[in-house]
Structures are given as structure tokens and as C-alpha cells.
Amino acid sequence: MTSRRAWAALVVLSLSAFAFVATELLPIGLLTLIADDLDRTRSQIGLLVGGYAIVVVLASVPLTMLTRHIPRRHLLGATLGLFTAANVAGALAPTYEILAVARLVTALTQALFWSIAPPVVSGLFPLAMRGRVVGLFGAGATLAPVIGVPLCTWLGQQSGWRAAFAVMAAFGLLATIAVVALIPTYRPEAGSAAVGTGPSRRAFTVLLVVTAVGITGLLVFNTYVTPFLLDVAGFPASALAVLLFVSGAAGTAGTIAVSRTLDSHPIGSLLVPLAIAAVALLGLYALGTLQVLTMILLGCVGLSYAAFATAVQNRMLQVAPGSTDIASAGVSTAFNAGIAAGSLLGGVMLPALGARSLALTGAILVAFAFATMAATTRTGPPDRSGPGSARGGRYSRGSRPPAADPARGSWDRLRRFRTDG
């Protein structure tokens, strides 16, 4: 039976993911407050979000390589501790430049966290529970735009934008203490999720391409969803909070729903969200002036985005051709490259072609990602990366299979939370 300490660690890491995503998005809700206080333009404050994603893209793999031999408990504790310090610096920043540096450091900690946290949390549980665990871990990230950002925006409006950063710092401090207390000390290669259950360099490469293209398509639209809702759908500004809540709540539902299919249908768990997103974006392009339908389709986009992100993490843990830490860093890089590319592409298209064009462009890109995943799955070898694939699955040249029974060996050691590392 899985220990209560493992479940507690899962909750803490999920809440840590919540804090990282909420912190990344904080300037969006506090943009005007920060701009007025630091005497900067709104575009300059917006760079605190776009630049953040670029740092994650550039730093994920190098940081993971540099820290690949550090015990996970120590590394996660240090990462969250630095996250806390950076948010304290952000809350106290007297100038834009100091705030930008604080955001840079926070982005570096996020790059490392998303590289190591998924393998760590998965390694605390038996392989048969992996889909459920990945879904629960991902729930924290999907709740951040629904709960974290609105609450921090409200707090910033009531007490100043610095209060929101201070709350994230306090959150980080509590997470640091909890992680140090709950995560076992072990060498990275000893974890039961240290390698993929069905390593495949080809499948992993396809996953990176599909992730980058799919997220680009979704972010072309999502980044500029406000102009679409106001200019195309004709909603009043007072309705934006409700509409964005609908999208975020649907994302939470998507994460919960996909967690039930990750173990039994890992490929389908990727394809279905992409299909829903492509149809929803195409529907928004064609019928975006119908407000009731727009609300429904917006919820479909939110649901598919969160479900797809969760399914990508699960698939990475299956097909990682080597260390899952490095593979996770690669997925994080592809994901954030999609965020940056989508934001940049949408920013170029919006003034020239209008908000409606973004939905069509997003639909085309997401459909391409769907077609790529479907085609490579159909033409490639049978998918043997689900549970039990360690016994008889194919492995790419140069990769090594995991232990014959991933639920034993290193898992037994982690489950008892020995600290012999």
C-alpha cells in the first residue's frame, strides 16, 4: 500500500506547481498596477511574462544536465528556496530592473522544477498508479489560472501588487519546508521513474514536435483571447472574468478526465484533446459571433489545453529514451517554445489580420499536430509503452530497459523513504 507520506508529497508538489504557474502569470493581472508604480509602459511589464517563457526554454536542459547527480530532495528544496527568495526580491523591488532580475531567477527555478518534479512524484508510486498520479500532479498547474491568478489580482488591487508577490513567497517557503520533510533522499538514477517504461527515441522526438506545434496553435489564440471575446464575440468587458473562469474550470475538468485514460490509452489521451481543440478553434473562427456557442467552445479549448499538457507529461515518462529528468527538461523546453512562438505569432497577426484570424491559425496548427501524432503512430511499431511494457517492449538502440518489475526494487526503497543517498 502506498504510504501516506507519498500522498502528502504528491499534494505538496502539486501545490508547488500551482505556485510556479501562478507566479509566472502574475504580471498579467497586475500589469497596470506594476506599470503605474514603476513608471513603465504596459508593453515593458508584458515582457516580464514573455521573457519568463524564453528563459525557461533556454535553461531547462542545461540546468537539468548540471544538476543531474544531485539527490532530488536536496535539489527540490534548493529550487523552492530560491523561488521563495526571488519572490521576496520581487515584492521589495524598487525598480523595474530589479523586478526583471527577480523574474529571471524565478524563471530559472521554474525551468528546473518542471524538469525534475514529474519523475520525482511519479517515482513515489507504483507504475500501475502513474496515470492517476500524473493527473493529480497536473491539477495544481491547471488550478493556478482559475484560482491563483484571480485571487492575486484581487489582492494586488486591494493591497498593492507587491502583496501578491509576498503571498507567493510565503507559499514557496511553506512548500520548501514540506518538500524537505517529505521527499526521500536518493540518487536520481535510483528512482522507479528514472527511465521510461518503453524507451523510444523516435516516439520521444515525435512527442516534442507535437507538443511544440500544438501548444503554439493553442497559444496563438489563448494569449489574445480577450480581444477575440470583446471584438469578435461582442462580450462586454464586465463578462471577461466569468468567461476566463469558465475556460479555467473546464481545464481542471479536463485534467481530471484524462487522468482516467492515461494508463490504458496513452496515445488516445493525446489525440482526443488535440482533436477537440482543433474543432473548437475552427468553430470559434466560423461561429465566434454567437455568444452562447463561443462560451461553450472556449470551455472546450480550456479543457483540451489542460488535458493535452497532462497527457504529454505521462507520455514522456513512457518513451523517454534516457533519463526522464532530461526528457522532462526537453518537454518543458518544447512546451515553453510553443508558448513563446504562439504569443509572438499572435502579436504579429493581431494588428494586421484581427483577432478572428488567430482562431483559424490555431486550428490549423493544432490539426497539424494531431495529424503528425496520428500518422507516426499508425506507421510506427505497436505502442508498447503502457503499463507492463518493460516486459517485452521494444527499446531504441543505446537505451537501457528499466528493471523487470518497476513496482519493486527502487520503488521498495522509495516507499520506505530510506535516506541512504
N, C-alpha and C positions, 0 to 999 in steps of 0.2 A: 504494500500500500504506500502511496506517495505521502511523504511527511508533511505535516502542517507547515513546517519551516520552508519547504519548497514552494507551497502555495503562497505563503507570505512574501517570499522573494519575487514570485511572479507578479503579485499585486504591486509591490514597490517598483519593480522595473516598468510595469505598465504605467504607473503614475509618473515615473521619471520621463517616459516617452511623452506623456501628456504635457509635462513641464517644458520639454525641449520644443515641441511643436508650438505651444502657446507663446513661448518666448520668441521663436522665430517670427511669428505673425504679429507680435505686439505693436510694432510701429504702424501697422495698417489701421488699427482702430484709434491709435493715439497720434496719428500723423499731424493733424492741425495743431494739437496741443504742443507737441515737441517742436514743430516748425516755429510757432509763435514765441515759445520760451527761449529757444536758442537762436532766434533771428535768422532762420534759414528758409529756403523755399521748400515747397512740398515735394518737388522732384528730388531734392537732396535728401530729404528724410526717406523718400521711397527707395533710395539707393541702399538704405540700411537693410532692406528686405532682399532686393535683387543681388546685392553684393554678398549677402549672407549665403545664398544658394551657390554662388560661384565659388566661394571659399570651401564649402562642403564638397563640391565637385573636385576641386584641385587637391584637397587634403586627405580625403578618405583613405585611398590606397596607401600613400606614403606613410601616414601616421600608423595605420594598421601594420604595415611592414616593420616599422621602427619599434613597435611595442609588442610584437608577436610572441615574445618569450616571457612577458611579464604575467604573473598569476592574475587571473581575471578579477578576483576580489580586490586586489590592490589597484588594478588599473581602473576598474569601475568606480572605486571610491575616490581615486585621484581625479578622475574625469568629472564626477559630480561635484567634488570640492572646488575644482577650478571653475565649473559652471556657476556655482554659488558666488565665488569671488568676482567673476566677471559681471554678474548681475548687480552686485553691490556697487561695483565701479560705475555701471550704467546708471544706477539710481542716484549716485553722487556726482555724475559728470557735469562739470561747469561749462563745458564747451562741446560743440559738435564733434570736434576731432577726438576728444577723449571718449565720447559715446561711441564713435565709429570704431575705435580701437577695442573698446569693451565688447562690441558686437563681433568683431573679428575673432577675439578669444572665445566667445561663446560659440561661434560657428565651428571653430576647431574642435571644441569639446563635443559638439553635436556630430561632427564627422566621425569621431572615434566611437561615440556611444552607439550610433546606428550600425557600426561595423561589428561590434563585439556583443551587443546586448542580445540580438536574436539567437545566436548559437549558445550563449550562456543560459538564457532562460529555457531553451529547448532541451539543453543537456541535463536539466534538473529533473526531467520527467521521462518515463518510458516512451519508446518510439510509437507505440500504439496510441498515445495521447497527443502526438505532436500537432495535429491539425487544430485540436481544441485549444492547446496552449498558445499556438501562434495567433489564433483568433482573439483570445483574451488579452494577449500582449498588445496586439494591434488596436484593441478597443480604446486604450488610453490616448493614442495618437488621434483617432477619429473623434474623440470627445473634445479635444482641445479647441477646434474651431467652433463647436457647438456651445461649450460652457466656458472654457478658459478665456478665449478672446473677448466675448461679450462682457464677462464679469470684470476683466481687467480694464476694458474700455470704460465701463461704468465707474469703476474705482478711480481711473485716471480723471474722469470728468468731475468726480466729487472731491478728490483729494490731490489732484495733480498727477501728471504722467509718471513722475518718479516713484510714486507709491506702488504702481503696478510692477515696476522692476524690483522694488523691495519685496513684494509678495513672492515673486518668482525666486528671489534669493533665499527667502525663508523656506520655501518649498524645496529648493535644492539642498539646503542644509539638512533638513529632516530626511530627505532621500539618501544623502551621503551617509548619515548615521545608520539608517536602516540597511543599506546595502552592505556596509562593512560588517554589520551584525549577522546578516542572513546568508550572504553568498559564501560558499566554501572556498578555501584556498586550494587551488590545484593548478598544475601546469596546463596551458591552453590545449596541448595535444592530448591530454588525458580525458577531456570531456567526451561524453557519449554523442555529442553533436559536433565534434571537432572535424569530421569529414562527412561528405554526402553519403546518403544511403544507396545511391545509384550514380556514381560519378560519371559525367559525360561532358567533355569539353565542347562538343558540338551543341548539345542541348543548352548548356550554360551560355554560350555565345548567342544563341537564338533568344534566350531569355533577356539578355542585356539589350539586344536590338529592339525587341518587342516592348520592353519597359521604357526605353528612351523615346521611341516613336509614339507609343500610346500615351505616355504622360505629357509629351509635347502637345499632342492633339487635345487632351483634356484641359491643359493649362492655357492654351490659346484662348479658349472660351472662359474658363473659370477665373482667370486673372482679371478679365474685363467684363464679368457678369453684370456688374452694376450698370454700366452704360447700356447693355442689352436690355435689362429689365426696365430701365427708365425710357430709353429712346425707341426701342422696338416694341416691347410688350405694352408700354404706356402705363406702368405702375407708378403711383405716387411715391415720393421719397420716403414717406412715413411707413410704407409697406416693406421696405428693404430688410429690416431686421427680422420680420416674420418669414420672409422668403428665404433668407440665408439660414435661418434656424431650420426650416423645412429641409433644405439641402443637407445641412449637417446632421440632423436627426436621421435622415434616410441613410447617410453614410454609416452611422452607428449600426443601423439595422442591417446594412449590407455586410459589415464585418461579422456580426453575429451569425448571419445566414450562411456565409461562405465557410465559416469555421466548421460547419457540419459536413461539408463536402470535400474538404482539403485532403483528407486521408484516402478516401475512396475514389475521388475523381480529380486528381491534381491538375490535369490538363483542362478538363471542363471547367474547373474553378477559375481558370484564366480566360478561357474563351467566352463564357457566358457574360461576365461583366463587360468585356470589350464589345460584344455584340449589342448589349443593352445601351452602352454609351454611344456607339455609332448611330443606332436607330434614334436615340433620344436627341442627339445633336442635330441629326438630319431633320427630325421633327421640329426642333426649335427654329431651324432655318426656314422651313416651309410654313410653319403654323405659329410662329412666335408672337403673332399679334393677338392670339386667343389667350386671354389671361389664365383661365382655369386650366387649359391644357399646358400652358407654359409652366405653371406651378407643378403639375404632375411630372412633366418631362425634366424639370430642374431637380426634382427629387430623384428621378432615375439616374441623372448624371452624378449626383452626390453618392447614391448607393453604389453605382458601378465603380466610381473612383476608389472608394474605401475598400470594396471587395477585391478589386484588382490589386491594390497595393498589398493587401494581406496575402493573397494568393501568390504574388511574386516572392514574398519572403519565404513562404512554405516551399515553393518550387526550388528556390536557391538551396535550401537545406537538403534537398534531394539530389540535385545534379551538380553541386559544387565539385569541380574537378580536382581540387586540392583542399587546402584549409578552408573551412566555412567562414572563418574570420575574414580572410582575403576575399572570398566570394561575396560576403556580405558588404564589404567595402566597395566591390565592383558594382553591386546592385545599387548601393546608395549613390555612387557616382552617376550611374545611368539615370536614376530617378531624379536627382537634382539637376542633371544636364537637361532633362526633359522640362523641369520647372523653369530653368533659365531660358531655354530655347523657346518655350511656349510664351513666356512673358515678353521676350524680345520680339518674336514674330507678331504677336498680337499688338504690341505697341507700334510696330511699323504699319500694320494693316488698318488699325482702328481709324486714324485720321484720314486715310486715303480711301478706304472702302466701306467704312461704317461697321457698327457692332454686329449686324446680321451676318456679314461675311465670315466672322470668326466662328460661328456655329458650323457653317459649311466646311471651312478649312479643318476644324477639329474633327468633324465626322469623317472626312477623307483620310486623315492621318490615323485615327483610331481604327477605321476599316482596314487600312494597310497593315497595321499591327495585328489585327485579327487574322487577316489572310496569311501573313507570314507565319504565325504560330500554327494555324491550321494546316498549311501546306507542308511545313517541315515535320509536323507530327505525322501526317499521312504518308509522307515519302520516306521517313526515317524508320529505324528499328522499333519494335514494340516498346511501349513505355513500361519500363521495369523499375521505376524509381519510387513506387509507392511502398507501403509497409511490407516488409519481408523481402524486398529486392536485394538485400545484402546476401541472400542465399540464392544465387543463380542468375543475378542480373549481369548486364554487360558493363564493363568499365573501360574508360578510354585508356589509350596507351600511355604509360608513365604514371597513371594514377594507382592508388592502392585501395583495395576494398576495406571497409570497416570490419570490426570484429564480427564473428559469425552471428552473434546474438547481441544487438546493440542494447538490449534491455539488461544485459549482465555486464560483468567486467567493470569498466569505468563508471557505469551507472550505479552499481552497488556501492562504489566508493563515494560517489557524489551524494547518493541518497542518505548515507550515514553521516554526511557532512564532516568527513575527516579533514583535518588541517595539517596534512603531512607534506604540503607543497613547498 
